[in-house]
Amino acid sequence: MIEENMDLNDAVDWEQMYTLVSELGIRGYEMRYFDVCSVLWKSKVPESGQADTLCAELLREVEKLRSEAQDNGNLNWDSNFAFFCENLKQAFEASKLFDDEKLCRLCKLLDYVRDCGEYACAYNNGEIPEEIADPVRFAYVDDDLYDYLGDAVAEMLLSCHEDTPYQKKDFVYR
């Protein structure tokens, strides 16, 4: 339990947030395909709603996950964000573009994002009392993880030279 006169930052091990990302070798990762993602975003991602092409939708989902973590600490987490994690994993697997090591890394990152979101959701729903809540587990907020995922989407787009149509999901409202 945190003493009243103790600063929260003194009681929280903020470095543990980076453990998995460091272990996977992407701590401090810098995006390689920013220009590709920027063109895709500007040309194919709509201002609202789902995209019409697969890579544009996947990039939109990565950015939704980034925004929810960085802007809201995942406190608005719901089934749509969980779907984004699973949809990205399935698309990366289906692409057959990534070797086993990279695919495993991508899946672990998405599982981590989902786990953080579900923890934040449980806290927000009152399932985790404030006195025992671990704020480090709410959200991963640094860009490196999301930049790595964005680059994977760009690699998919570059490998096929043309984005494939995307079947929009009726239940996705984010």
Secondary structure in CASP SS format (residue, H / E / C, confidence):
PFRMAT SS
TARGET T0000
AUTHOR 0000-0000-0000
METHOD secondary structure of the structure
MODEL  1
M C 1.00
I C 1.00
E C 1.00
E C 1.00
N C 1.00
M C 1.00
D C 1.00
L H 1.00
N H 1.00
D H 1.00
A H 1.00
V C 1.00
D C 1.00
W H 1.00
E H 1.00
Q H 1.00
M H 1.00
Y H 1.00
T H 1.00
L H 1.00
V H 1.00
S H 1.00
E H 1.00
L C 1.00
G C 1.00
I C 1.00
R C 1.00
G C 1.00
Y C 1.00
E C 1.00
M C 1.00
R C 1.00
Y C 1.00
F H 1.00
D H 1.00
V H 1.00
C H 1.00
S H 1.00
V H 1.00
L H 1.00
W H 1.00
K H 1.00
S H 1.00
K H 1.00
V C 1.00
P C 1.00
E C 1.00
S C 1.00
G C 1.00
Q C 1.00
A C 1.00
D C 1.00
T E 1.00
L H 1.00
C H 1.00
A H 1.00
E H 1.00
L H 1.00
L H 1.00
R H 1.00
E H 1.00
V H 1.00
E H 1.00
K H 1.00
L H 1.00
R H 1.00
S H 1.00
E H 1.00
A H 1.00
Q H 1.00
D H 1.00
N H 1.00
G C 1.00
N C 1.00
L C 1.00
N C 1.00
W C 1.00
D C 1.00
S H 1.00
N H 1.00
F H 1.00
A H 1.00
F H 1.00
F H 1.00
C H 1.00
E H 1.00
N H 1.00
L H 1.00
K H 1.00
Q H 1.00
A H 1.00
F H 1.00
E H 1.00
A H 1.00
S H 1.00
K C 1.00
L C 1.00
F C 1.00
D C 1.00
D H 1.00
E H 1.00
K H 1.00
L H 1.00
C H 1.00
R H 1.00
L H 1.00
C H 1.00
K H 1.00
L H 1.00
L H 1.00
D H 1.00
Y H 1.00
V H 1.00
R H 1.00
D H 1.00
C H 1.00
G H 1.00
E H 1.00
Y H 1.00
A H 1.00
C H 1.00
A H 1.00
Y H 1.00
N H 1.00
N C 1.00
G C 1.00
E C 1.00
I C 1.00
P C 1.00
E H 1.00
E H 1.00
I H 1.00
A C 1.00
D C 1.00
P H 1.00
V H 1.00
R H 1.00
F C 1.00
A C 1.00
Y C 1.00
V C 1.00
D C 1.00
D H 1.00
D H 1.00
L H 1.00
Y H 1.00
D H 1.00
Y H 1.00
L H 1.00
G H 1.00
D H 1.00
A H 1.00
V H 1.00
A H 1.00
E H 1.00
M H 1.00
L H 1.00
L H 1.00
S H 1.00
C H 1.00
H C 1.00
E C 1.00
D C 1.00
T C 1.00
P E 1.00
Y C 1.00
Q C 1.00
K C 1.00
K C 1.00
D C 1.00
F C 1.00
V C 1.00
Y C 1.00
R C 1.00
END
